[in-house]
């Protein structure tokens, strides 16, 4: 296990100031995130899908208590 010392403002190395290009990129990314959040649509409800945990996420299909890999 890796033990990191607790970082505080006094122990952190000061960061270099961001270049104007980096500041612009961060501002553009924040604007894109804000637009994406404003335009977010709720996911459509799934009908007749598998009940329980998502099989594509956990790697198994389960039917009547029997799991099978796909």
N, C-alpha and C positions, 0 to 999 in steps of 0.2 A: 504494500500500500504506500502511496505517495503522500507525504505530509507537507502541505504548503503552509508557510507562515501566514498569519493573518495580515492582510494588506490594509494599510491605512494611508491617509493622505501624506503622512510624514515619511512612510517607507517607500511609497511608489516613486518610480523614476518619472520625472516630468516628461510629458509627451512633446514631440515636435509640433509646431503649429502647422495646421493644414494649409496646403497650397490653395490658391483660388480655384483651380480645376477640381480639387477634391471637395471643396465646399460647394461648388456648383453641382457636382455629382450627387452629394448627399441631399441637397435641396431638391434636385430632380427626382431622386428616389422617394423622398418623403411625399412629394406631390403625386407621384404615381400610386403610392400606397393609399393616399387619401382618396384619389379617384376610384381605385379598385374597391375600397371599402364603401364608398358612396353608391357604387353600381352593383354591389354584391346582391345576388339573387339567392333566395333560400333553395336548398336542394329539393328536387321533386321527391314525393313519397314513393317508395318502392312497393309494388303490389306483388304478392305471391313469391316473394324472395325468401331466402333462408332465414329461419328464426335463430336468434342468438348471435354469437360472435361472427364477425365477417370471415368467411372461409378463405378468401383470397389473402387476407392479412395473416391469418394463423396457419395457413397451409393445409388444412384438412376440411373435407366436407363431412358433415355428420347427418345421418338419417336414422331416426329411431334408435339413437344411442350408439350406433356403429359409425366409426370414423373411417374414412378412406382417403388416401392421398390422391391427388390428381396431378 
